[in-house]
């Protein structure tokens, strides 16, 4: 076969291949999606990219890395889709600083569209190349999220300002393990000149290093502190120039120090008329100083995470915090209160308050609270914390009280004696250890006027004549251990005490209204029948879990595969399981 003949055949193959490609393109025009105008199809691509962009968090640096598979996949479906994708700069404008060739291609395809730049740059050749790659595009950056090392910034520092008219959000984080020792302005970053910055989020840098970005246009400010402390007065001075703030978060206890400002409330006061969310994490004294010198709408939601709550060297700190919460809940008082021990912060005690009564059936999907107070040292001394706050916080209008995982808690009456409007009580786990003593009411023929409904802030927990929660109608017990050892009952078991306490609350032959039991431990049909005799309505999720204290013994558990039973007025057995609780009237 001659070379010319071979070339002729190859040309025919290429021609046939081109004809097939053309036929496939014409075939693609027949599908319904091909009828969409390119502008609308481009919007579909952007929505798909936002929904399907996969992410993973770098375990060493903590930043989020965005992959681009969805965008490149769109451009490889067909010729028409590729043309639409490449002609849509916005599809390529969200750029992560991962690989240099990819970043360059994304910058080229994004043309002049506003950019979102995010990523981390280490001290390497590629890291410096990545940094250098997007510096020339700062004029069109709208969102900038960088995790950087200070000495890299110094390499790119310049004296002239870089104007960033489109910048709306700026997030800066110090690299993992880096702790800048100087409060001087950040190299390079301090030369950026945004004019309409809305959101500022800084982690790991001292306040003075980024104060040039605290502008009147800010609506959101978040600062996770640094070992170099800033005083409360310094923070307040900066906030006077941010009247539009809607969200403020000051985190990390070493970042703010106290100054005894509680005695000098004057020119340091700051008004934040648009604030909707306030989060503060620091020692109790600077926290109190801050809220005492700040005005914000009563509709705002606050979360105060404080340390040193039991420190009485400056007792007015707790009073200042309580005063702010009292002002916020004056028009709409707290109706639901949740108190729980949390391990996220190292056995802290957490208080959450809502201005409406939550349904107890939806405790796992609670809305955001109006007030949240976290005592970092409260897990160890829960009783002291609760007794102190219970007497000072505005809780007299609470109707639904919840306690979770607070072992050995005895201070029921000293903590909640003044909460006479409580109608629902939910107790979880070890918090029920001394519940029966608190609920038990000794009926006495001797009258003591006002003893039942007076403000009981200073009552003794061992006072048997005090009736705690006189309006209580519903008691919910979750994960409560009714017997220490199921096969070896004693007089000290919870079942006996709960039964006696509920029986003591019988009024004029009317039994206690409603007992709800969920995920009980060492609780079966015999215990169910006992408690049903002292309450009007008993609901139970039907779950039976038998556990012994000895961890070496096998745990016996009766789940959905075993019989479920209920005992009503006539008494019956059933092995039919319904996900809804059983009702006994």
MARVEXRO-588416 format. One record per residue: x, y, z of N, C-alpha, C in turn; residue in one letter. Coordinates in steps of 0.02 Angstrom, whole numbers, plus 50000, padded with zeros to 5 digits. Last residue first. Example, Ala and Ser with C-alpha at 12.3 -4.5 7.8 and 13.67 -1.06 7.14 Angstrom:
506424988850354506844994750357506455000250394s506604971650390506154977550390506604983550390a
END
This chain:
472665030554010472205035054045471775031054094x474105029853926473745026253978473315031354015x474855027753770474495032153816474095027853864x476435025653692475825022853718475515027753767x477095035753555477085033253623476415030053641x477325029153387477055034053432477045031253503x477725017753323478245022653339477985028053386x477125002553387476965008753351477485013853371x477074985253382477464991153400477254996953355x476224972253457476234976853400476594983153421x476014963953558476684963653529476724967953466x475164967253709475194968253637475914967453614x473974964553838474644963553811474624964753736x473024974753952473084970353895473824969853876x471874982954053472474978854053472504974353992x470904992354069470704985354069471284980654072x471685003754073471185002854125470964995554128x473274997254017472775002554023472285000854078x474874994253977474364992354026473894998254034x475804987253845475504992953878474964990553924x477284981753761476684980653799476434987153828x478204972553645478064978953675477374978353707x479394959553624478714961653638478704968653667x480774962953510480434959553564479744962453576x481354971053416481214964153395480844960253449x481594983153471481004982653430480844975353411x482364977053622482224982253572481604980753533x483054974953770482464972753734482274978253686x484614970253828484214975553797483644972453758x485854968253943485254965253915484804970753889x487594967453938487004971653942486414968253909x488574956454034488284958153969487664962353979x489714962854154489144958854136488864961154070x490654972254174490884965954146490304961554125x490104983154236490224983754165490444977254133x488864983454351489474979854334489584979854259x487604988854348488164993254362488824990054342x486574983454212486854982654279487444987354287x485084986854122485804987654130485994986454202x483844985354005484054982854070484814983054074x482664994453926483384993553927483584991453998x481304996253823481534993153885482284991853879x480145007553756480825004953753481035002353822x478925013953754478935006753745479625003753745x478765027253783478975025653715479035018153703x477315032353869477945028753871478135026753800x476265041753977476495040153909477195037153913x474905042554082475605040454077475755038754005x473805052154177474005050054110474745048354110x473705052754318473105052354276473265049554207x474655042854434474585048354386473955047354345x474765031654511474815038054546474775044054499x474695020254433474205020954486474215027854519x475775020554350475125022154320474595023154374x476795016054428476755023254417476075025154387x476515002054424476565005754487476465013254477x476594998854288475954998154324475965002054389x477955001054265477455004854228476785004754265x478534991454342478634998454361478125002954327x478114980354267477924980954337477994988254361x478704982254141477974982654148477754983254220x480224991854176479814986854141479084987554156x481824998154181481124999854187480714994954145x483215001154160482964996754214482244998554232x482975016854088483455011554104483195007754165x481995024253954482125022654024482615016954031x481585032053843482245028853846482455027153917x480385041353933480715039853870481415037153882x478825045254000479445041554010479745039653943x477795057054074478045054654010478735051554020x476345060154163477035057754168477235054754102x475135071754213475445068254156476175066554171x474435075654339474125075754273474465071054222x474155067054492474605071054451474425070154378x472395065354533473075063054526473495068054486x471285071954646471505072354576472245070454573x470925072454777470805066154741470985066454667x471505085154809470775083954810470595078054766x472985081454731472595086954759471855085454752x474535073554742473825072654730473435078154766x475835073554772475585079454738474855078754717x476195061354823476115066854871475825073054839x476365053654709475775052454750475655058154798x477595058454668477005059854627476365058654666x478395053454774478355060654760477745062454719x478245039554764478015043054824477935050554811x478815037354636478125035354650477845039154711x480115041854658479685045254610478955043654622x480555032454753480525039554771480075043454723x480485020454683480115021254745480025028654761x481355022954573480655021154562480235022354624x482645025054623482265030754598481525029054592x483085016654776483015016854704482545022554683x483215014354910483495020654884483415021354809x482815001954945482375007554964482605014154935x483194991354803483314993954870482824999654883x483294976554699482994983054718483144984854790x484104968154602484234969154673483954975854695x483904967754467483734961754504483834962454579x484364980454429483664978654418483464972654460x485224991954518485284985154492484574982354488x484605004554525485335004154517485514997254489x483155008454435483475004054484484225004354472x482965018854344482465017954397482705013154451x483795030954266483925024154291483475023054352x483225039854125483265039454198483355032154219x483015044353996483635040754013483755040554088x481875056554049482255053753994482895050554019x480295061354099480915058254122481255054854063x479245074754122479545070454071480215067954096x477755079854189478445077954206478695073054154x476525092054198476845087054155477565086054176x476115101354291475615096754263475925091154223x476425112554422476695107354379476155102454357x476165122854508475725122154449475955116654402x477145122754608476455121254627475985120254568x478645120354621478245120054560477515118454575x478755114354786479095116654726478655115554665x478195118554935477955114854877478265117854814x478885116655091478905120655030478685116254971x479005108355197478375111855190478335116155127x480285103255206479755098855178479095102455168x481785109655168481155111955197480585107855168x483015107355112482735102155155482095104155190x483375118955047483175113155007482865107655049x482675134355105483135128755114482885122755074x482475149855014482215144055049482755138755056x482675161654948483115160155004482885154155043x481705162454850482405163054830482885160954885x480285160854837480695156354877481435156654859x478915170454856479555170354820480065166654862x477505159654896477925165454905478565164854863x476665148754895476725152654834477145159054842x476675142055017476725138254956476885142554895x476555150555124477155146355121477235142955054x475435158455145475945160755097476535156355090x475155152655308474945157055253475535159355210x475115137555356475655142455355475535147255297x474165126755455474185131455401474775136255410x474305109955489474455116555514474545121355455x474185098255420473565101455441473685108455466x475165095255276475145096855348474485100255364x476015085255162475375088455180475355089355255x477485087455085477195084755146476565088755163x477945083354926477635088554966477295085255026x479285080654814478865078054868478605083754911x480185086454727479475086454709479015084354766x481415084454791481195091154775480445091554761x481485070654798481495074654860481235081654848x481515067454662480935065454703480905069354768x482755072154617482135075354594481555073754640x483995067454635483675070354694483025073854676x484245061854505484445058354566484085060954628x484025067454382483435065154419483605061954486x485185069954318484875075654350484265073654391x485585058754250485785059254320485475065254355x484295059654129484855056154158484965057354231x483325074254124483695069254087484245066354129x481725080954138482345079254174482675073454138x480595093754115480935088254081481605087154115x479065100154160479735098854184480025092854148x477815112454150478135106654119478855106254144x477475123354226476955118254216477235111954184x478025136154330478235130254291477665125154288x477795146954410477365146154351477545140054309x478695148654512478055145654530477605144454470x480165149754545479855148554479479185144954488x480815150754664480415156454645480055155454578x481565138854674481005139954719480545145654698x482675134854604482055135954566481455137454610x483745134254695483855136654626483215138654592x483265129354813483635135554816483745138454746x482665117554765482245122854793482615129454797x483765110054713483165111354674482785117454701x485115105454738484885112254753484275114254712x485645093354701485175093454757484845100254767x486355083054582486085089754593485545089554648x487095072154537487125073954607486825080754623x487415077754369487415072654421487435075654491x486555082654243486865086254298486875081554358x485845079654118486515077154134486885081354186x484725093054103485045087354071485725085954101x483135100254126483795098954156484085092654125x481955112654089482295106554067482985106054099x480365119954110481045119354135481335112554114x479175131054065479445124554045480185124354064x478905143454113478375138454117478625131454100x479585157654191479715151454155479155146454167x479505169254262478965167954215479065161454175x480655170454339480025169254375479445167854328x481925173254297481645166754279480955165454308x483125183354277482395184254275482045177854251x484445178654393484185179254325483425179954327x484695176554529484825183154500484545184054429x484485163754574484225169154616484285175954581x485125156154477484405155354487484105160954527x486465159154495486115162054438485365161554446x486725152054617486885159154609486475162254553x486305139054591486005142654648486125150154641x487125136054484486405136454474486065140154531x488405136254543488255140554486487505141454480x488265126354642488425133254661488255138154605x487995115054562487515117354612487635124554632x489145113354481488495114954451488015117854502x490565112854478490195115854535489505117954511x490935107154359491185104154421490775106654481x490355114654258490245107454260490445104254325x490705128154260490095126054294489995118654299x491665135454199491865131854259491275128854295x490975141454095491495136654079491725132654139x489345143854072489835144654125490375139354115x488435151853952488845145953963489365147554016x486865156953905487415158453951487785152053967x485785163853792486195158053806486785160253848x484205169053739484755170253785485125163653796x483425163753636483475170953644484095172753685x484005149653538483745152853599483825160453596x483375142353389483915146153422483635149853483x482325127753418482525133853383483085137453421x482665110353430482515116553463482725122553420x482465096353406482475101353353482295108153381x482335088553516482945087553476482995092453419x481095091353572481685093853606482325093053565x479745090153536480235091853484480885094453515x478865087853639478955082353591479525083853542x478715099153711479205094353737479315088553689x478705114753630478375108253638478875102953660x479185129353724479335124253673478915118053684x478505144753747478525138053776478635132953720x479605158753718478975155053708479065148053737x480845164053733480285168253754479605165053739x482115153453803481685155453748481105159653774x483795150353854483135152853869482765155153806x485025139953922484705142453861483995144553878x486555137353999485875139654009485615142353942x487755125254039487465129453988486735130954005x489315122054104488605122154120488275127254075x490645111354045490345117854059489605116954075x491635101254017491165100954073490915107854093x492325107153899492635104353958492195104654019x491555111253795492015116153823492365113553885x490825099753771491185103053716491705107753741x490045094753868490755092653870491155096053815x488805102153969489075100753903489815099353909x487355100854062488085100454065488335098353996x485975112254053486305105854039487055106454048x484415119154055485055119154090485375112354079x483225128953976483595122653973484265123654008x481665136553988482365136654011482655129654009x480395146653923480705140053924481435140853944x480075159953939479555154953954479835147853958x480655176053980480835169153962480285164353985x479615190053928480015186153976480155179153950x479605203453840479455196453824479875192053870x479985214853911479355214853874479135207753857x481175210053974480675213654011479995213353976x482285204153920481685199953928481135203453967x483285213653919483095210553856482445206653861x483415216654056483175221754009482935218753944x483925204454102483295206854127482995212154080x485155204154038484665199154021483965201254044x485745215054106485655215254033485125210254011x485745210354238485375216454221485245216954146x486605199454232485895198354246485475204354228x487795206554210487545201854159486805200554170x487865213754331487845217354267487575212854211x487955203554425487375207954426487305211754360x489195198254394488605194154383487975198454382x489955209554434489985207054365489375202854349x489895212354566489435216054524489455213754452x490915205154629490255202054623489775205854579x492405202754615492025208254588491305205854576x492785191554682493195197554691492855203754664x492125179554670491765184954703492195191154714x491965167954547492445172554576492085178654605x491125160054477491095159554550491575164254585x491465162254345490815164654369490755164554444x492585159654266492665163054330492015165654359x492055163054098492455159154145492505163154210x490685162553982491115165954030491475160954074x489825166853846490215161053871490755163753917x488305172253796488875174253836489195167953864x487345176353666487665170453695488295172853730x485785183953620486465184353647486695177553673x484795192153499484945185853534485665186153558x483765207053505484375203353488484425196853527x482725214553550482555208953507483165204653490x483225225453613483015219953656482835213753615x484675232253531483955231053534483795225053579x485985238853639485765235553577485025233853585x487375246353714486655246453705486485243053638x488685243453828488425242653760487665242753760x489225242253951489385248353914489115248153843x488895229853998488665235654037488775242154000x489555221453911488825222053904488555227953944x490895223853959490695225153890489945226153884x490885219954092491065226854075490825228554005x490585206354078490105210854112490245218054095x491765202554014491115201453982490595206054012x492755205454109492715209454047492065208454009x492225195454208492295202654222492295206854158x492245182454153491615185454172491665192954182x493265180554006493165180254078492545184254097x492405176053853492975178753890492835177853964x491495177553718491835172153753492445175053787x489975182753651490575184753687490845178753725x488895187553526489235181753555489885184153587x487385193553469487975195253507488255188853539x486345198953339486675193153371487305195453405x485865211153299485395205553303485685199553339x486025228753303486305222253322485755217053330x485725241653273485505236553225485735229453245x486265250353368485535250153359485285244653313x487355250953478487325246853417486595245653401x488295262453567487615260853545487655257053479x489345262553707489285261553635488575259453619x490205272153832489605268653811489565268453734x491215279653885491405273553850490805269853821x490825290353960490935291653890491105285253851x490255279954078490175286854056490265287353981x490465270854211490045270654151489915277854129x491395265554309491505271654271491115271454206x491285253554370491205259354413491265265854375x491585244554273490915244454299490775250654343x492885243854237492485249054205491785249454234x493985236354276493575239454327493155245154298x494535230254164494835236554187494435239854243x495025214554084494575219054119494935225054148x495465209553916495605210153987495135215254018x495355197753788495075203853817495215203953891x495955185753749496005191453705495775197953736x495835173753818496435177853831496435184553794x494535168053773494605171753836495255175753844x493725168853627494365166853655494565171153714x492825181253530492955174553556493655173953585x491495190353487492165191253516492335184953554x490415194953363490675189053399491385190453421x488975202353303489615203653336489815197553376x487915208353178488185202453211488875203953239x487625220953135487055216553149487285210353188x488225237453132488345230553151487695226853167x488175250753101487745246253062487825238953081x489105258353171488405258853191487945253853155x490565258253208490205252953171489465253053189x491305266353289491305267953218490945262753176x491275260553412490905266853403490855268853330x492155250153411491465248753393491045255053386x493345255653458493295253753388492565252853367x493015257353593493195263153553493145261653478x492825244253636492255248853633492405254853589x494155239653631493645236553589493045241253581x494715247853729494965248053661494455245253612x494005244153843493935251053818494185251653747x494465231253863493775232353844493685239253815x496105228653791495655230553845494945231553818x496875214253726496615220853714496115222453769x498355203953735497695206053758497525213153735x499045192053640499135199153655498445202053672x498515179953603498835180353669498985187653689x496905182653530497615181553525497915182453594x495225178653474495775182453500496465179553493x494195180553343494435175353389495135177453410x492945190853294493655190853312493785185353362x491835197153177492005191353218492765191453230x490535207153123491225207153147491335201153193x489475214153003489655208053040490395208353059x489375226152942488755223452971488895217153011x490345240652910490315233752934489615232052961x490515253952874490085249852832489985242752858x491465259652957490755261152970490285256752929x492715246752988492455252552952491715253652969x494055239653025493435240653063493135247253040x495265238952962494685236252926494025237052964x496225243553048496075247752990495475245252950x496455233453139495965238553157495795243053099x497335222953133496835223353080496315228953093x498205223753238498485221853173497975222353117x497555226153356497875231853323498135230153253x497125213153396496655218153372496985223753332x498115199153338497925204253387497515209853355x497485184253262497875190353257497655195353309x496625173253264497325172353281497765178453275x495475177853143495655172753192496405172653202x494165188153088494885187553100495015182453155x493055194252977493155188453021493905187253027x491885205552921492585204752940492635199252992x490815211852798490945206452846491695205752857x490845223452717490255221952757490405216852813x491695236952643491765230452677491165229352723x491875247152548491205244852566491225237952598x493205249552525492775255252541492085253152565x494835242852560494135241952541493725248052562x496375242352536495935248052550495235246752524x497825234852600497205234052562496725239552584x498865235852685498865240552630498245239852586x498765225552775498595232252800498595237452744x499255214952701498535215252715498335222352736x500675218752702500285218052641499535218852654x500795214752876501105216652812500645214852754x499655220752997499885215052957500215217452892x500215232353121499775230553065500075225053022x500825225253277500875229853220500405227653165x500925217153383500265219953371500285224953313x501865202053375501835209253369501115211453355x501865188553370502065191653433502005199253432x500755176653304501115183053294501255186553360x500885160853302500625165553351501015172053345x500535146053213500845152653213500505157153264x499825134253211500435134453250500775141153252x499135137653055499145133053112499825133253146x499055155153015499205148153000499255144053063x497695165853054498405164253060498505156853046x496495171752940496665166952992497415165852993x495235182452885495945181352893496065176652951x494035187352773494165182552826494915181152828x492945199252715493655197652723493725193152783x491745204652597491905200552656492645198752656x491785214052493491235214152540491365210052602x492655223052372492725218552429492145219552478x492655232052267492125226852268492135222652331x493755240552280493075243452283492525238252288x495175240852338494745235052326494015237352331x496765247552310496055248852317495655242652296x498165247052399497835243252346497085243952355x499385259552435498755256252449498495252552387x501175257252445500575260452417499955256252432x502155248752498501955254752536501305257752510x502015231152514502175237052475501875243152510x502435213952539502225220452566502445226152520x502785201352511502385204852460502155211752484x503475196952619503815196552554503435200352500x502555197752722503095202652719503445202752651x501785186452701501495192952687502035198352681x502655176852750502495176952678502215183652658x502655179652884503275181052848503175180552772x501345175852924501535182852923502165184152881x500395164552828500945165552875501205172652867x498595162752811499275164452787499765164752845x497115160052741497515157652797498245158252777x495815170252679496505168152676496755165552743x494595175252580494665170952639495365167852637x493615187452510494305185252518494375181552584x492495192552388492565188752451493275186052454x492805200452277492225202252319492265198752387x494045207052175493895202152226493325204552270x494525215952081493865212952069493685207352119x495755220152123495255225352110494555222452098x496585209052128496265211352190495715216452178x497335203352030496615203252021496235205952081x498665202752062498465207352009497725207751997x498655192352155498765199252178498535204252125x498595179452109497965183152115498045190352139x499955175452098499495174452043498865178752048x500605176852216500775181552163500265181252107x500085165652281499955172352307500055177552252x500615155452202499885156252208499715163252232x501975157452226501715158252158500955159152159x502045154452361502195161252340501935162552269x501715140752354501315145352393501425152552373x502745135752275502075135752248501625140552287x503805137652365503825140852299503125141252270x503175140952531503475136652480503465140352414x502415142852661503045145852640503405141052593x500685141552610501255140152654501885143352624x499105147752606499745147852571500305146752621x497425143052580497985143852626498635143452586x495845150652526496375145552529496915147352578x494895159952406494965156752472495535151652469x494005172352325494665169152332494705166252402x492845176552210492895173952278493545170052282x492665190852101492985184652123492855183052196x491675197151967491895197752038492115190952065x492365195051800491835193851850492105194851920x493185196351692493155202051739492595201151790x493665179951675493705186451641493695192051692x493645166851712493195171351748493195178351719x494645160751638493945159651618493465164451653x495785165151708495695166851638494965166151617x495585159651834495635166851827495515168951755x495615145951800495005148951828495015156551821x496945144651760496405143451712495755146551735x497625147651879497725151751819497165150951769x497155137151960497005144151978497095148651917x497715126051894496985126751899496795133951914x499085128251909498795128051842498035129051843x499175128152058499315134052018499015133751947x497945122152167498475120552119498555126352071x497255130452268497465123452278498045121752232x496385141952314497105141952299497395135052314x494825142552234495215140452291495945139752271x493635153552171494285150552161494605148852228x492345157452078492455155152146493085150852146x492195159851943492425165351984492525163552058x491645152251845492355150951860492635156051910x490385156751822490455149751839491165148151863x490515169751777490335168651848490435161451870x490745168951638491305170151684491145168651757x490225159651517489925161951580490475163051632x490775153551410490555160451401490225163451463x490965140751453491565144951443491385152251433x489625136151454490015136551516490615141251509x489265136651319488895140651368489305141551431x490205127551266490195134551243489835139051293x489825115951333490495118651342490515126051321x488545113851284488635115351355489325118451368x488875111051150488445116851167488545118751240x489635099351160489935105451132489535111551152x489435091051320489345091651248489615098451225x490145089051443489555085051424489455085151349x491155096651493491355090851454490755086651431x490745106751576491055108751513491255102851470x490325099451688489825102951646490125104451577x491545095851741491105090651715490585093651669x492045107651789492375104651731491945099151700x491125109351895491185114351842491505111451779x491305097951973490645099351945490695104351887x492655098552014492425093251969491775095051935x493365106752097493045109752039492755104551991x493375108652278493565105252217493145107952159x493975118152411493435117052363493705113752300x494395116252577494655115852509494075114152463x494425125752723494025121752678494305122052607x495665124352854495295128052804494935123252758x496445117352946495765119052965495375122852913x497725112352939497645119652939496935121752955x497585098552952498145101952985498035109452991x496505094052880496545092252951497115095852988x495515103252775496205101352787496315100152861x493965097352732494325101752777495025099052787x493175097552572493465093952628493895098752668x491795097252458492255100852502492585095952550x491035098452297491265094452354491785098352393x489675106052229490395106952242490585103152304x488335105352207488705099152202489455099952215x487795118152218487495112652257487955106552260x488555126052133488515127852204488255122152246x488345119652010489015120052038489005121652112x486965121751993487235115051999487925115052031x486935135751979486585132552035486845125452047x487685136851861487935139951923487595136851983x486855130251769487525127751782487795130551848x485745138551770485675131651793486355128751810x486295149851712486075150251782485975143251811x486515144751583487085146751624486895147251698x485215143451539485615137351549486225138951592x484875156851526484545152851577484935146451591x485735160551420485765164251484485445160151540x485365151851314486025151151346486075154751414x483695145551332484155150751309484825150151345x483295128451306483385133951353483845139151322x483305117951222482875123451203482945129451250x484035108051277484375112051226483955118051204x483175101151358483605106051391483965110551340x482555092251268482185098051294482645103351323x483495087451122483285086451191482995092951217x483975091150997483285088751001483045087751073x485305093850999484845099650995484115097551002x485925081650994485865084851059485385090751058x485935079550856485505075350898485395078550967x486895088550818486215089750796485715085650837x487975081950877487795088650900487085090350879x487975070150803487845069850875487655076750903x488305075250676487655072050686487475071650761x489605079650702489095084450683488395081550693x490225067450728490195072550781489645077650765x490075061650601489755058550659489685063550716x490875070150524490165069750509489775066750568x492125067550580491845074250586491095074250573x492255054250540492245055850612491935062750623x492325055850401491765052150430491685053850504x493545062950396492935066050371492315062650401x494425053550449494335059850484493695063350462x494285043750348494095042150418493975048550457x494795050750239494095048550238493855046950309x496115052250281495705058250271494965056450269x496515038950283496505042650346496075048950340x496475036250145496025032750191495955036550257x497495044750100496815045650075496315042250121x498615039450160498405046150179497685047350157x498675027150091498575027250164498315034050188x498945031749962498325028149976498165028150050x500205037349982499655041649962498985038349976x500995026350013500895031450064500305035950047x500295010749952500705016749946500535021650001x500434994150000500005000050000500455006250000x
END
